[in-house]
Amino acid sequence: MGARRTGPRFLLWAALAGLVSGAVFLAAAELVALIAARAASPILAVGSFVIDIVPQPVKEFAIAAFGSADKIVLLGSLGLAVAIASAIAGILQYVRPHLGVAALVLAGLLSGAAIVTRALAEPLSFLPPLAGTIAGSVILIVLIRRLRAWRDEVSPAPDAGASASVGKPTEKRGLDRRAFFLTSAIAGASAVIAGVAARAVSAATSSVDAIRGALRIPEPQSRVTIPEGAELDVEGISPLYTPNDQFYRVDTALTVPTIDPATWRLVVDGMVDQRIELSFDDLIGRGLDEYSITLTCVSNEVGGNLVGSARWLGVPVRDILALAGVQSGADMVLSRSVDGYTASTPLASLTDEGTDAILAVAMNGEPLPLEHGFPVRMVVPGLYGYVSATKWLTELKVTTFAQDEAYWTPRGYDAEAPIKFSSRVDTPKAGAPVPAGTVAIGGVAWAQTVGIERVEVQIDDGDWQEATLSTAVNVDTWVQWFLEWEAEPGTHYVTVRAVNRDGEVQEQERAPIAPNGSSGWQRTLVTVTG
């Protein structure tokens, strides 16, 4: 009889009790967060903490394997981990009373620490994990007590004899089992409904979609002139400008920050003559201009798609810095996002009259999309995004590289990172056979701040052939290219390289993403059918 008291059946029900308690923990925390501190969701805070601490190779693997879905995968993995941990807590509470509650308290402490140390922490941010811990612990204690009562009913302790079970009236037998399942069902369903509702209400009430939709950006003082021939009519080549919904997204924000332009402020401080603070109206009131700029992520592999071009509306960063008055000795601007992310940008890149470094408020004819930095972000041609393209911008601190370091610097990346110019084959794609005959090989090439002089293509080990280029919009925007190839049946390697306007040939030697961007020639295997 004793073996049955902790048999597999009751251990499984104990795990269920743990799962329900974990759900109650999260639901209670979300409800309190909705009332007291919107940014204090335990699961999101822990997820952000994980993003901050995982090693650089793991980050690069996640970006390469999952792309823009990496955060969804992380949330799913966290959910699975929470479920497993909750089940274990239930078993611990069943086998050794108080251990399961101790596990929930530990989870509350850890999630609380993750919340109160985030950049968006509020004075009451400690309340959601506290409420979750209390609610989850109470439910766990109640469920395990009822589970034990059920166990004792069907399998009494040896010293109690059979009389304990036999002595119960027939109509009362099974009440403990029913009580356990009824309590589990009510608590579980309530947790799911309350948790989902709280998160949905929080998202709806804090959403700035309607505000963004109603926002009217002033007409720019100047527009980019698109020359004839800037976009080639070749099927399969990336468009001159990347649609907003297809533009790559790589950042450290587990959830997209929601910022009302009416309350947004930009602070410029540090090594300046005077600290200044600008509102959104102050910024756009200075007058907007249109800029054509290609952005590149340092995580872009050779031939990768973490690069895109857009037409931006913004204000030159140098004009904003001039308002504050930059002091001598400064060599870096540390830009900060509302979620605490920082980037280190060489001061010279922001003050150079020949570089269109801007504070952007619009992208491809509409206000910045939420996921791309609404309401204001930085855009700096010629530098990888991690040292320049801060989204959801709130602060520009004029400083030095010796005094301050940005988010990615201690994580294995260089403090300064000019973009390595490169080229890419868009068509034909690897693994997609093409028929023999005339085949258009095409793609894009970029060399921000310098420009592309020519693109060359090699078939197998043959001679390099010069491709036809589109007319460049400017040196900061990628160009399209194509070459007509008389393809013969079989498998062939297509290699591409670019030459910039300084006469430099694209680096052939392969280099990894860290510490300052990948390099190498893209070599694509193409199958030609007869």
PAZABA-202021 format. One record per residue (C-alpha): residue number from 1; residue in one letter; x, y, z. Coordinates in steps of 0.02 Angstrom, whole numbers, plus 50000, padded with zeros to 5 digits. Example, Ala and Ser with C-alpha at 12.3 -4.5 7.8 and 13.67 -1.06 7.14 Angstrom:
PAZABA-202021
k r c1 c2 c3
1 a 50615 49775 50390
2 s 50684 49947 50357
This chain:
PAZABA-202021
k r c1 c2 c3
1 m 50000 50000 50000
2 g 50140 50122 50046
3 a 50216 50116 49872
4 r 50055 50181 49800
5 r 50058 50337 49910
6 t 50193 50416 49802
7 g 50160 50315 49645
8 p 50170 50384 49468
9 r 49985 50428 49465
10 f 49994 50550 49608
11 l 50159 50621 49549
12 l 50077 50664 49384
13 w 49933 50751 49473
14 a 50061 50843 49580
15 a 50145 50903 49419
16 l 49974 50963 49359
17 a 49953 51059 49522
18 g 50121 51140 49490
19 l 50070 51190 49314
20 v 49910 51269 49377
21 s 50005 51361 49513
22 g 50130 51425 49387
23 a 49989 51488 49277
24 v 49910 51576 49427
25 f 50079 51654 49467
26 l 50093 51729 49293
27 a 49910 51781 49283
28 a 49913 51870 49451
29 a 50074 51958 49403
30 e 50000 52016 49237
31 l 49843 52081 49323
32 v 49941 52181 49451
33 a 50059 52243 49315
34 l 49909 52307 49218
35 i 49859 52412 49369
36 a 50024 52461 49448
37 a 50169 52444 49325
38 r 50138 52404 49141
39 a 50319 52356 49105
40 a 50333 52235 49251
41 s 50282 52072 49166
42 p 50390 51933 49242
43 i 50401 51828 49084
44 l 50451 51978 48977
45 a 50577 52041 49105
46 v 50659 51870 49119
47 g 50660 51856 48929
48 s 50748 52024 48915
49 f 50872 51969 49047
50 v 50908 51811 48947
51 i 50938 51915 48791
52 d 51065 52019 48889
53 i 51165 51873 48960
54 v 51169 51740 48825
55 p 51341 51723 48742
56 q 51373 51808 48575
57 p 51382 51644 48474
58 v 51209 51596 48539
59 k 51138 51765 48486
60 e 51212 51747 48312
61 f 51145 51570 48297
62 a 50970 51629 48345
63 i 50974 51771 48218
64 a 51041 51657 48080
65 a 50920 51515 48118
66 f 50760 51609 48159
67 g 50784 51785 48088
68 s 50651 51907 48147
69 a 50560 51762 48233
70 d 50700 51741 48360
71 k 50602 51831 48496
72 i 50448 51721 48467
73 v 50559 51568 48484
74 l 50633 51639 48645
75 l 50461 51671 48719
76 g 50406 51496 48672
77 s 50562 51422 48751
78 l 50534 51524 48909
79 g 50355 51464 48916
80 l 50412 51284 48903
81 a 50544 51313 49038
82 v 50413 51392 49153
83 a 50297 51244 49125
84 i 50433 51118 49167
85 a 50490 51215 49320
86 s 50310 51232 49381
87 a 50280 51046 49363
88 i 50439 51010 49461
89 a 50382 51131 49597
90 g 50218 51036 49611
91 i 50308 50870 49631
92 l 50426 50944 49760
93 q 50280 51012 49861
94 y 50196 50842 49856
95 v 50350 50741 49903
96 r 50423 50866 50028
97 p 50303 51001 50088
98 h 50366 51180 50076
99 l 50498 51141 49943
100 g 50377 51181 49803
101 v 50328 51346 49884
102 a 50512 51384 49908
103 a 50537 51357 49721
104 l 50397 51481 49682
105 v 50470 51607 49804
106 l 50638 51589 49718
107 a 50555 51616 49549
108 g 50472 51771 49618
109 l 50636 51839 49684
110 l 50727 51807 49519
111 s 50590 51881 49411
112 g 50576 52028 49530
113 a 50762 52060 49516
114 a 50749 52053 49327
115 i 50605 52178 49330
116 v 50673 52309 49449
117 t 50841 52315 49363
118 r 50768 52351 49189
119 a 50777 52525 49115
120 l 50587 52538 49115
121 a 50568 52495 49300
122 e 50442 52597 49399
123 p 50425 52626 49588
124 l 50292 52490 49601
125 s 50375 52366 49484
126 f 50407 52247 49629
127 l 50220 52219 49655
128 p 50180 52103 49506
129 p 50308 51967 49551
130 l 50259 51983 49735
131 a 50075 51960 49695
132 g 50115 51816 49579
133 t 50220 51729 49711
134 i 50084 51744 49843
135 a 49942 51688 49728
136 g 50041 51544 49655
137 s 50099 51483 49825
138 v 49923 51485 49898
139 i 49853 51385 49752
140 l 49997 51261 49761
141 i 49971 51233 49948
142 v 49783 51209 49926
143 l 49798 51090 49779
144 i 49932 50982 49857
145 r 49834 50970 50020
146 r 49683 50909 49923
147 l 49790 50790 49824
148 r 49861 50718 49984
149 a 49686 50700 50055
150 w 49633 50606 49899
151 r 49788 50496 49914
152 d 49752 50459 50097
153 e 49574 50415 50053
154 v 49620 50282 49926
155 s 49785 50229 50005
156 p 49788 50267 50192
157 a 49950 50267 50289
158 p 49999 50095 50359
159 d 49977 50150 50541
160 a 49803 50213 50505
161 g 49744 50042 50451
162 a 49599 50015 50335
163 s 49472 50089 50453
164 a 49505 50269 50396
165 s 49444 50232 50222
166 v 49313 50103 50267
167 g 49240 50214 50401
168 k 49196 50354 50279
169 p 49014 50361 50226
170 t 48990 50300 50048
171 e 48920 50468 49990
172 k 49079 50559 50050
173 r 49205 50446 49965
174 g 49287 50530 49814
175 l 49253 50705 49878
176 d 49439 50743 49895
177 r 49473 50684 49718
178 r 49330 50791 49650
179 a 49388 50939 49754
180 f 49563 50925 49682
181 f 49505 50922 49502
182 l 49373 51056 49528
183 t 49497 51174 49611
184 s 49626 51138 49475
185 a 49500 51171 49337
186 i 49436 51333 49414
187 a 49609 51399 49455
188 g 49681 51348 49287
189 a 49539 51421 49184
190 s 49538 51581 49287
191 a 49725 51599 49264
192 v 49714 51578 49076
193 i 49568 51699 49057
194 a 49639 51829 49177
195 g 49816 51818 49109
196 v 49767 51830 48927
197 a 49642 51968 48963
198 a 49769 52069 49063
199 r 49900 52055 48926
200 a 49771 52098 48792
201 v 49706 52249 48888
202 s 49883 52307 48922
203 a 49927 52293 48738
204 a 49767 52380 48683
205 t 49773 52524 48806
206 s 49959 52554 48784
207 s 49955 52534 48596
208 v 50008 52685 48495
209 d 49946 52614 48330
210 a 49800 52736 48327
211 i 49912 52881 48376
212 r 50037 52834 48241
213 g 49898 52817 48114
214 a 49834 52991 48154
215 l 50006 53071 48158
216 r 50039 53193 48017
217 i 50222 53215 47973
218 p 50259 53385 47891
219 e 50310 53387 47709
220 p 50500 53384 47691
221 q 50597 53538 47640
222 s 50688 53433 47510
223 r 50661 53264 47428
224 v 50779 53135 47357
225 t 50791 53139 47168
226 i 50776 52965 47094
227 p 50874 52963 46930
228 e 50817 52872 46776
229 g 50880 52693 46776
230 a 50893 52683 46966
231 e 50785 52525 46967
232 l 50816 52383 46845
233 d 50675 52283 46770
234 v 50749 52112 46811
235 e 50641 51981 46895
236 g 50706 51921 47063
237 i 50814 52071 47108
238 s 50778 52160 47272
239 p 50681 52323 47245
240 l 50773 52487 47257
241 y 50680 52523 47419
242 t 50633 52385 47540
243 p 50449 52387 47592
244 n 50429 52424 47777
245 d 50348 52257 47815
246 q 50495 52167 47734
247 f 50633 52273 47811
248 y 50744 52170 47925
249 r 50725 52189 48113
250 v 50865 52145 48234
251 d 50864 52221 48408
252 t 50866 52173 48591
253 a 50685 52222 48629
254 l 50583 52068 48673
255 t 50425 52171 48652
256 v 50412 52328 48548
257 p 50413 52485 48658
258 t 50258 52594 48640
259 i 50294 52780 48650
260 d 50171 52922 48627
261 p 50253 53062 48527
262 a 50163 53187 48639
263 t 50263 53127 48790
264 w 50425 53083 48700
265 r 50580 53182 48747
266 l 50758 53182 48684
267 v 50894 53234 48806
268 v 51065 53289 48746
269 d 51192 53294 48886
270 g 51368 53242 48935
271 m 51515 53344 48868
272 v 51408 53489 48807
273 d 51397 53674 48848
274 q 51215 53656 48898
275 r 51098 53510 48926
276 i 50948 53520 48810
277 e 50783 53429 48802
278 l 50677 53421 48644
279 s 50497 53366 48618
280 f 50437 53280 48459
281 d 50361 53444 48400
282 d 50525 53533 48436
283 l 50616 53407 48328
284 i 50503 53406 48176
285 g 50480 53593 48193
286 r 50661 53616 48142
287 g 50614 53558 47968
288 l 50629 53386 47890
289 d 50726 53328 47739
290 e 50719 53164 47643
291 y 50868 53047 47637
292 s 50901 52885 47542
293 i 51006 52768 47649
294 t 51043 52582 47652
295 l 51059 52504 47825
296 t 51161 52347 47862
297 c 51160 52238 48017
298 v 51326 52173 48083
299 s 51243 52002 48095
300 n 51222 51995 47906
301 e 51312 51843 47836
302 v 51390 51846 47663
303 g 51241 51839 47547
304 g 51121 51871 47691
305 n 50962 51975 47697
306 l 50995 52083 47850
307 v 51016 52236 47740
308 g 50886 52353 47668
309 s 50860 52524 47590
310 a 50731 52656 47631
311 r 50687 52838 47607
312 w 50694 52923 47775
313 l 50630 53091 47838
314 g 50732 53168 47975
315 v 50840 53303 48050
316 p 51032 53302 48044
317 v 51107 53245 48209
318 r 51244 53377 48192
319 d 51112 53514 48203
320 i 51045 53445 48366
321 l 51219 53425 48439
322 a 51259 53604 48389
323 l 51113 53665 48495
324 a 51196 53589 48649
325 g 51373 53640 48601
326 v 51496 53495 48595
327 q 51648 53519 48706
328 s 51826 53482 48652
329 g 51895 53311 48696
330 a 51735 53216 48654
331 d 51749 53081 48523
332 m 51590 52977 48543
333 v 51402 52995 48564
334 l 51317 52863 48669
335 s 51138 52850 48607
336 r 51010 52770 48723
337 s 50845 52685 48688
338 v 50693 52694 48800
339 d 50725 52511 48847
340 g 50904 52546 48902
341 y 50996 52488 48745
342 t 51148 52594 48701
343 a 51256 52619 48546
344 s 51426 52704 48530
345 t 51441 52814 48375
346 p 51601 52907 48330
347 l 51568 53093 48352
348 a 51649 53129 48183
349 s 51518 53021 48094
350 l 51380 53129 48169
351 t 51457 53301 48143
352 d 51535 53278 47971
353 e 51447 53392 47846
354 g 51469 53259 47712
355 t 51381 53121 47810
356 d 51191 53117 47819
357 a 51175 53055 47999
358 i 50996 53092 48049
359 l 50862 53075 48181
360 a 50728 52992 48076
361 v 50541 53007 48105
362 a 50473 52930 47944
363 m 50515 52783 47831
364 n 50460 52756 47653
365 g 50323 52888 47660
366 e 50246 52850 47830
367 p 50288 52876 48014
368 l 50416 52752 48075
369 p 50337 52580 48104
370 l 50331 52535 48289
371 e 50458 52395 48268
372 h 50577 52511 48177
373 g 50590 52640 48314
374 f 50433 52748 48321
375 p 50431 52892 48352
376 v 50617 52932 48329
377 r 50771 52830 48285
378 m 50948 52861 48225
379 v 51005 52823 48048
380 v 51190 52841 48007
381 p 51258 52789 47837
382 g 51419 52691 47834
383 l 51408 52615 48008
384 y 51333 52449 48061
385 g 51170 52468 48154
386 y 51234 52410 48322
387 v 51344 52565 48336
388 s 51226 52691 48258
389 a 51045 52644 48222
390 t 50969 52661 48395
391 k 50780 52640 48394
392 w 50656 52721 48515
393 l 50788 52853 48548
394 t 50782 52953 48711
395 e 50958 53017 48745
396 l 51117 53073 48659
397 k 51263 53079 48781
398 v 51418 53164 48713
399 t 51566 53073 48790
400 t 51724 52973 48746
401 f 51761 52794 48702
402 a 51878 52788 48852
403 q 51741 52840 48973
404 d 51587 52745 48911
405 e 51549 52584 48819
406 a 51391 52530 48732
407 y 51283 52374 48747
408 w 51376 52264 48622
409 t 51556 52314 48664
410 p 51577 52199 48816
411 r 51488 52062 48720
412 g 51624 52034 48592
413 y 51600 52172 48463
414 d 51710 52319 48416
415 a 51663 52489 48485
416 e 51681 52563 48310
417 a 51615 52471 48158
418 p 51615 52545 47983
419 i 51516 52439 47859
420 k 51617 52322 47748
421 f 51558 52350 47570
422 s 51484 52196 47489
423 s 51378 52121 47351
424 r 51241 51990 47345
425 v 51163 51872 47217
426 d 50973 51883 47225
427 t 50935 51780 47070
428 p 50947 51638 47026
429 k 50931 51570 47202
430 a 51029 51420 47263
431 g 50925 51262 47251
432 a 50808 51333 47119
433 p 50850 51254 46949
434 v 50847 51364 46794
435 p 50824 51312 46612
436 a 50969 51315 46490
437 g 50983 51470 46384
438 t 50992 51654 46429
439 v 50980 51676 46618
440 a 50985 51842 46709
441 i 51101 51840 46858
442 g 51065 51989 46969
443 g 51072 52064 47141
444 v 51125 52216 47241
445 a 51289 52292 47303
446 w 51323 52425 47435
447 a 51468 52534 47491
448 q 51390 52669 47600
449 t 51479 52839 47601
450 v 51593 52783 47457
451 g 51483 52707 47322
452 i 51496 52560 47203
453 e 51603 52578 47046
454 r 51566 52409 46969
455 v 51511 52230 47003
456 e 51596 52079 46928
457 v 51531 51902 46906
458 q 51627 51740 46881
459 i 51551 51578 46815
460 d 51643 51427 46883
461 d 51828 51466 46859
462 g 51806 51577 46706
463 d 51853 51758 46680
464 w 51772 51896 46782
465 q 51634 51982 46684
466 e 51573 52159 46721
467 a 51389 52170 46763
468 t 51270 52309 46714
469 l 51233 52428 46858
470 s 51079 52530 46895
471 t 51103 52718 46906
472 a 51155 52759 47084
473 v 51037 52867 47187
474 n 51185 52919 47296
475 v 51335 52839 47379
476 d 51232 52788 47531
477 t 51105 52682 47437
478 w 51135 52510 47364
479 v 51137 52483 47176
480 q 51060 52342 47077
481 w 51159 52242 46951
482 f 51131 52105 46823
483 l 51225 51999 46696
484 e 51151 51896 46554
485 w 51224 51721 46557
486 e 51210 51589 46422
487 a 51184 51444 46540
488 e 51227 51268 46489
489 p 51154 51111 46570
490 g 51243 51053 46728
491 t 51293 51129 46894
492 h 51389 51292 46900
493 y 51460 51407 47031
494 v 51416 51592 47019
495 t 51531 51709 47115
496 v 51507 51896 47137
497 r 51619 52037 47198
498 a 51608 52226 47202
499 v 51733 52366 47175
500 n 51701 52531 47263
501 r 51733 52706 47196
502 d 51900 52712 47285
503 g 51956 52567 47174
504 e 51955 52441 47317
505 v 51902 52262 47279
506 q 51780 52178 47399
507 e 51873 52074 47528
508 q 51885 51892 47471
509 e 51940 51814 47634
510 r 51797 51748 47737
511 a 51775 51828 47908
512 p 51644 51789 48041
513 i 51513 51911 48101
514 a 51603 51955 48263
515 p 51690 52068 48305
516 n 51654 52191 48162
517 g 51553 52110 48023
518 s 51571 51967 47899
519 s 51669 51975 47737
520 g 51698 51866 47584
521 w 51633 51836 47408
522 q 51464 51753 47388
523 r 51479 51591 47289
524 t 51313 51514 47237
525 l 51285 51341 47163
526 v 51161 51348 47018
527 t 51085 51197 46931
528 v 51043 51217 46746
529 t 50920 51094 46671
530 g 50930 51036 46490
